[in-house]
Amino acid sequence: MAKFFKLVAAGAAIALLACQSDSDDRSASQQAAAPAMPSAFELALAKAYVDIAEAEKERYDWVDAGRFADKAEAATRAVPTPPERVEDWNVPDFTRGELQSAREKLMAKLQSGYADANPETAAQLQLYFDCWVEEQEEAWETDAIARCRNGFYRLMGEEDQPVVAQGGPMTTSYLLHFDWDAIRLPEEARAEMQEMAAQLAALGTSYRVTINGHADRSGTSEYNMKLSADRAAFVESVLIQAGLQPDHVDYFAFGESDPAEPTADGVRSFANRRVEIFIE
């Protein structure tokens, strides 16, 4: 509960400090005795962390909500609030190198004067990085990982990133979509899976692959459970044929129970006809 009092306090402090930054008529002695005023970048950063803390709270992720609430509160007090350190998070080994490199680039950009010249954009850039690290540790919401990672590279001006990092695949989650009532993937998607499998196979036994099959709500729940299982089993077979060891691959079926896009019963949804692949 104390964390969320901090969250409320941080939000109130942002509003107050924003007003003071517009018009500060205190005497020189009062200003000298007062605590350090946050910069425009720190104010933008505090607001960004309040927003992400609120979002994590709504998802019942109390630990990460508290972490970001602490960072929001620190930024309002002009306490240095750097991006998350990758070594403090249990991210998959496949992404650790890319994240470390991304943080180094981010720190260099922030320390070059970019944060002072572009406070709002710099704050959003740091938020995207922290969001990416946090989502990558959880490693189950592929859309969230992609949103944070892509947002980071977009603001860094590096949208065209390679899909393979030095030392192995950098991507630890994949999302595949299926045609209505289909089990098999298009040829281009199969080629992507085969390439991924070849990269993983080169790592020996230091990986684990989990495949989750899903369906939309256009059939009965029983039919959709079987359909999602068949989709997951098909993806597993493609990966094993491409060189993955069977005892390093698991698949699960969720039927229509975990939609990416909530719909009424009987509705066809491309977003929900999917298989998610997670690599650890």
C-alpha positions in Angstrom: 0.0 0.0 0.0 2.9 2.4 0.8 4.0 2.1 -2.8 0.7 3.4 -4.1 0.7 6.3 -1.7 4.1 7.1 -3.3 2.4 6.8 -6.7 -0.3 9.3 -5.7 2.3 11.6 -4.2 4.4 11.5 -7.3 1.5 12.4 -9.5 0.7 15.4 -7.2 4.3 16.5 -7.1 4.5 16.5 -10.9 1.5 18.8 -11.2 2.9 21.1 -8.5 6.4 21.2 -9.9 5.0 21.9 -13.4 3.3 24.9 -12.1 6.4 26.1 -10.3 8.5 25.7 -13.4 6.1 28.0 -15.3 6.3 30.8 -12.7 8.7 30.7 -9.7 8.5 34.0 -7.8 10.3 32.8 -4.6 13.1 34.9 -3.3 16.7 33.9 -4.0 17.2 32.7 -0.5 14.1 30.6 -0.6 15.1 29.0 -3.8 18.6 28.3 -2.5 17.2 26.6 0.6 14.6 24.5 -1.3 15.3 21.0 -2.5 16.7 20.6 -6.0 14.1 21.2 -8.7 13.7 18.4 -11.2 14.7 19.2 -14.8 12.1 19.0 -17.6 13.4 15.6 -18.5 13.0 14.4 -14.9 9.5 15.7 -14.8 8.6 13.9 -18.0 10.3 10.8 -16.7 8.3 10.9 -13.5 5.0 11.2 -15.4 6.0 8.3 -17.6 6.8 6.1 -14.6 3.5 7.0 -12.9 1.7 5.9 -16.1 3.5 2.5 -16.3 3.2 1.9 -12.6 -0.6 2.5 -12.9 -0.7 0.1 -15.8 1.2 -2.6 -13.9 -1.1 -2.1 -10.9 -4.2 -2.7 -13.1 -2.5 -6.0 -14.2 -2.0 -6.9 -10.5 1.7 -6.9 -11.0 2.4 -5.3 -7.5 6.2 -5.8 -7.6 6.8 -4.0 -10.9 4.2 -1.4 -10.1 6.1 -0.6 -6.9 9.4 -0.5 -8.7 8.2 2.1 -11.2 6.3 4.1 -8.5 9.7 4.4 -6.7 11.3 5.6 -9.8 8.6 8.2 -10.4 8.9 9.5 -6.9 12.7 9.6 -7.2 12.5 11.6 -10.4 10.3 14.2 -8.8 13.0 14.8 -6.2 15.7 15.2 -8.9 17.3 12.0 -7.8 19.2 10.3 -10.7 16.9 7.8 -12.2 18.8 5.7 -14.8 17.3 3.1 -17.0 17.0 -0.4 -15.6 20.1 -2.5 -15.3 19.8 -5.7 -17.3 21.7 -7.7 -14.7 19.0 -6.9 -12.2 16.4 -8.8 -14.2 16.0 -12.5 -15.0 15.8 -12.1 -18.8 16.4 -15.0 -21.1 20.1 -15.5 -22.1 19.1 -15.0 -25.8 18.2 -11.4 -25.2 20.7 -10.3 -22.6 23.3 -9.2 -25.1 20.9 -7.2 -27.2 19.5 -5.5 -24.1 22.9 -4.7 -22.7 23.9 -3.1 -26.0 20.6 -1.2 -26.2 21.2 0.2 -22.7 24.7 1.3 -23.5 23.4 3.2 -26.6 20.6 4.7 -24.5 23.0 5.9 -21.8 25.3 7.5 -24.4 22.3 9.3 -26.0 20.9 10.6 -22.7 24.4 11.8 -21.5 25.0 13.6 -24.8 22.6 16.4 -24.0 19.7 14.8 -25.8 17.6 14.6 -22.6 17.9 18.3 -22.0 17.1 19.2 -25.6 14.3 16.7 -26.0 12.9 15.9 -22.5 9.6 14.3 -23.5 11.1 12.1 -26.2 14.1 11.1 -24.0 11.7 10.2 -21.2 9.6 8.0 -23.5 12.8 6.4 -24.9 13.9 5.4 -21.4 10.4 4.2 -20.6 10.3 2.0 -23.7 13.6 0.4 -22.6 12.5 -0.3 -19.0 9.2 -1.6 -20.4 11.1 -3.9 -22.8 13.3 -5.3 -20.0 10.3 -5.9 -17.7 8.2 -7.6 -20.4 11.2 -9.6 -21.6 11.6 -11.1 -18.1 8.0 -12.1 -18.0 8.3 -13.4 -21.6 4.7 -14.3 -22.2 3.1 -11.2 -23.8 4.6 -11.2 -27.2 2.7 -8.1 -28.3 3.9 -6.1 -25.3 7.5 -7.2 -25.9 7.3 -6.2 -29.5 5.6 -2.8 -28.7 8.3 -1.8 -26.2 11.2 -3.0 -28.2 10.0 -1.5 -31.5 9.2 1.8 -29.7 12.7 1.9 -28.3 14.3 1.4 -31.7 12.0 3.8 -33.4 12.9 6.6 -31.1 16.6 5.7 -31.3 16.3 6.0 -35.1 17.2 2.3 -35.6 14.0 0.8 -36.8 15.6 -1.7 -39.2 17.2 -4.0 -36.6 18.6 -7.4 -37.5 16.6 -10.4 -36.2 19.7 -12.2 -35.0 22.1 -10.9 -32.3 25.7 -11.9 -31.9 25.9 -15.2 -30.0 22.4 -16.5 -31.0 18.8 -15.5 -31.7 17.8 -12.3 -30.0 14.1 -12.9 -30.4 12.7 -15.0 -27.6 9.1 -14.9 -28.6 7.3 -15.5 -31.9 3.6 -15.0 -32.9 2.2 -17.0 -35.7 -1.3 -16.5 -37.2 -3.5 -19.0 -39.0 -6.2 -18.8 -41.6 -9.7 -19.7 -40.4 -10.0 -23.3 -39.4 -6.5 -24.0 -40.6 -3.8 -26.1 -39.0 -0.9 -25.6 -41.3 1.1 -22.4 -41.7 1.9 -20.5 -44.9 5.2 -21.4 -46.5 6.9 -18.1 -45.5 6.0 -18.7 -41.9 7.4 -22.2 -42.0 10.6 -20.9 -43.5 10.9 -18.5 -40.6 10.4 -21.3 -38.1 13.0 -23.5 -39.8 15.5 -20.6 -39.6 14.8 -20.1 -36.0 15.2 -23.8 -35.3 18.5 -23.9 -37.1 19.8 -21.1 -34.9 18.6 -22.8 -31.7 20.0 -26.2 -32.7 23.5 -24.6 -33.0 23.3 -23.8 -29.3 23.2 -27.4 -28.3 21.0 -28.1 -25.3 20.9 -24.6 -23.7 17.4 -23.7 -24.7 13.7 -24.6 -23.9 10.8 -23.9 -26.3 7.2 -23.6 -25.2 4.4 -23.6 -27.8 1.0 -22.3 -26.9 -1.9 -23.0 -29.4 -5.0 -20.8 -29.5 -8.3 -20.6 -31.6 -11.0 -18.0 -32.1 -14.6 -18.4 -31.0 -16.1 -19.4 -34.3 -16.6 -23.0 -33.4 -17.6 -25.0 -30.3 -15.2 -24.9 -27.3 -14.5 -28.6 -27.7 -13.7 -28.2 -31.4 -11.5 -25.1 -30.7 -9.6 -27.0 -28.0 -8.6 -29.7 -30.5 -7.9 -27.1 -33.2 -5.5 -25.2 -31.0 -3.8 -28.4 -30.0 -3.4 -29.4 -33.6 -1.9 -26.0 -34.5 0.6 -26.3 -31.6 1.5 -29.8 -32.6 2.0 -28.8 -36.2 4.4 -26.0 -35.2 6.2 -28.4 -32.9 6.7 -30.9 -35.8 8.1 -28.1 -38.0 10.6 -27.2 -35.4 11.7 -30.7 -34.7 12.0 -31.5 -38.4 14.2 -28.5 -38.6 16.6 -29.8 -36.0 15.3 -29.1 -32.5 15.5 -31.9 -29.9 12.1 -33.2 -29.0 12.8 -33.3 -25.3 13.5 -29.5 -25.4 10.1 -28.6 -26.9 6.7 -28.6 -25.1 3.3 -27.5 -26.4 0.0 -26.6 -24.8 -3.5 -26.0 -26.1 -5.8 -23.2 -24.8 -8.6 -23.4 -27.3 -10.7 -20.2 -27.2 -10.0 -19.6 -23.5 -7.3 -17.0 -23.8 -8.1 -14.6 -26.6 -5.8 -11.8 -27.7 -8.9 -10.0 -28.9 -12.0 -10.4 -26.8 -15.0 -11.2 -29.1 -18.5 -12.5 -28.8 -19.1 -16.3 -29.2 -19.1 -17.4 -32.8 -17.0 -14.5 -34.1 -14.0 -15.2 -36.4 -10.9 -13.3 -35.3 -7.5 -13.4 -37.1 -5.8 -12.1 -33.9 -7.0 -15.1 -31.9 -6.1 -17.8 -34.5 -2.5 -18.0 -33.3 0.4 -19.9 -31.9 2.8 -18.3 -29.5 6.4 -19.6 -29.2 8.5 -18.7 -26.1 12.2 -19.5 -25.9 14.2 -19.7 -22.6 
